[in-house]
Amino acid sequence: MYTLPKIERFNQDVLSKYHIYNSVFITLPFDSIDNTGVLLPLFTETCETGFKKQETPKEIFDFFSNKFLNNASETEKIDLMFRFIQYIERQIVLFDAIEDAAFPEVNNMEGRGSLRDIKEKSDAKEKDDELIEFLENFNVRTVLTAHPTQFYPGPVLGIINDLTEAIRLNDLLKIKQLLAQLGKTPFIQNEKPNPYDEAVSLIWYLENVFYATSGEIVHYLQKNILQGNAIQNQLIKLGFWPGGDRDGNPFVTTEITLKVAERLRTSILKCYYIEMRNLKRKLTFSDVDTLVAELEHKLYRSVFYSKGEIYITLEELLTQLNLIRDIIIEKHQSLYLDELEAFLVKINLFGFHFATLDIRQNSKIHDAVFKDVVNHYLNSGSSIFPSNYFELSESEKLVVLSKVRGELNPSDFEDEITRSTLESVQAIKTIQENNGEFGANRYIISNNESALNVMETFAMIRLNNWENPTVDIIPLFESVDDLQNAHEIMEQLYTNPEYSKHLQARGNKQTIMLGFSDGTKDGGYLMANWSIYQAKIALTEISRKYGIKAIFFDGRGGPPARGGGKTHKFYASLGPKIENNEIQITIQGQTISSNFGTLDSCRYNIENLLSAGVTNQVFSKEKNELSTEETAILTQLADLGYDKYLSFKNHPKFIPYLEKMSTLKYYSKTNIGSRPSKRSKSESLDFADLRAIPFVGSWSQLKQNVPGFFGVGSALRHFEETNQWDKVHDLYHNSLFFKTLLENSMMSLAKSFLPLTAYMKNDPEFGEFWQIIYDEFSETKRLLLKIAGHKTLMENYPDGIASIQVRERIVLPLLTIQQYALLRINELNKENNSNEELIKVYEKIVTRSLFGNTNASRNSA
């Protein structure tokens, strides 16, 4: 029997089940949701019909209430809105759970991009030796961040996990119980989580998903490609930001950093203890049983009786397990050897650190801290810094910074930020002592604008009595200008004798982080992506010139506007001019749960990243290189898109539109993340201080998704109008990079719904501005369909568009309610004696509707 096409598998295993289980959900009796299940389908239908008739959200809801609510008061209408919100939130959870349960059926786990696919291609192309060499030198590093795009509190995540398993087993009784539990479980957090709470939430994924999946992937490769030989290389690495990311988050303290590191160590030891306990049931033979029991006891004490002490070292654990391995081979016919080697794989991957806790701080904070440090030395009469240090040129300062050494004491400083920044360096030392070097050995400088930013950080570390720090200093380039200057900055560092010596000690490797989110916010979709691509080429060239291996760390978010979308395709398309020995990416918020939240999805996506590296370096080596003409076309497209986006961003109504017509200001009222929604504490909205997540998220809530497409249509139209369409058409069909770039933009369009805000075209203040958005959306859609030869968006991903359409239909009533509430707030604010209490109620509706809208999109921010 033939396997059904992907769209049919989706319809059978996802869509049909959703309709069945949703009908069960509708009939369940909830205290707070009585007749909502009956009214909501009617309201959804009213919304669909209303928007087709170009009615406003207010007209749609008023029509519905007049027809079905029997002269309801405003209070009764508001009550129903809240009940609709509660219900829709749970429908989204149900759909998430069904999709997660069906993941291995809908997606071909052994198909293109899988480990099996890699092996079969390698065999067919006779590339086994090249593949083995690749696996010994390549790394995938997924870095989990606590960026606030995940709105499910812990208990709801637990229900999703249990519901997914029950749906997979078709356990109808359990499903009904969990749906009932879902109806009674609160979806909102009364208080913001602190960074430690965020860390604990994400460590759950490390323990329950990444631990097993990463081990199984590497073990499979050892058995099937390396003929049973151990991979010496740490092929899969995990990174972690909660508790270490201080950029704009005043709640990350040194105490929390150390506490998170300890929790990571305890968590991995707990995983080892559970695995050791399972092995103890199997390794019951003589000469082995006592060794196993001894290890189990020491791990048990380290996990459950420890107040920071560890009763076994990593070296001791590995030595004893290898001894057990030798005895099993020599005396017991290799019985259970496979299980033991699978365990050894995990220990080699995770050590006692589990994931590397990255420390991150903004260069502007470093500037202030370093000024404080220099003044401290000058006031104390020290000669470490010359008295005219602040008057020196940048090159002169770099010379001074190369020579400084010291023993700073954080408690000597009154300024809290100075003290905590210096303490973070000492925290790295402490973590390395407890968890090993991989526990914390990366310091990221966000908003890095110069070589001075890096050398100040390097000097600050060495002033903490750390002559030869075992720390990689990672500049993060974010704005378009910084991306274009990045290679010159790195050359200054490579030619600095002291920094060069530091890199030598670090294996002549330099990690460089590139930020997609702020790049898009700064320069628009095309320019941000092309600037990063060109920056990687220039950085690779300059690094190779000085014998340095550049490693690129991509700060990607969920949606295409923040570097998300079909990520693995980007890495498969890089070509020989871009260093690609490691794929390092941030995994944020919703993307953690949607792409890595289950064993199946995690395996699928990590295998895809590995496959992208193999494709680029083994199977398609020397391919994917853009020609001079193709590079010129992409540069012109980026410039055209940038000009269009810049004129839009500089429009006098740009900031007022976000402030008055979007949900931007409501992001700070959601208790989903510990981090503030903007870096500064000022009351007024400064675009530079605005974080990418609320910026991109606000456009998503409006269903306009501007950052994912604006400027694309105008850029393509230029080639159409100048009779050069064949150039971009050929580029789309010949360049995987360009094709992926435009396909991701199509995803942004597919998740947009302009009729929701069409009423704004008649707004006296913002009508013209809305029209600009609509015109660019329409033009981008027309030309993307033309270049792809499609009739509908995402035509080549039928299951993907089907999933989007179901999710968009579920949240359509929620979006309508949100816009209704925003309209009422504006109306009430214009009244002479505005009803402040009523305004607060509608503001609460807007805030609550943020949750469901964001969760339903799975990669909206």
Summary of the structure (lengths in Angstrom):
residues: 861
radius of gyration: 27.9
end to end distance: 41.5
largest distance: 90.3
contacts: 2973
relative contact order: 0.11
helix: 66%
strand: 6%
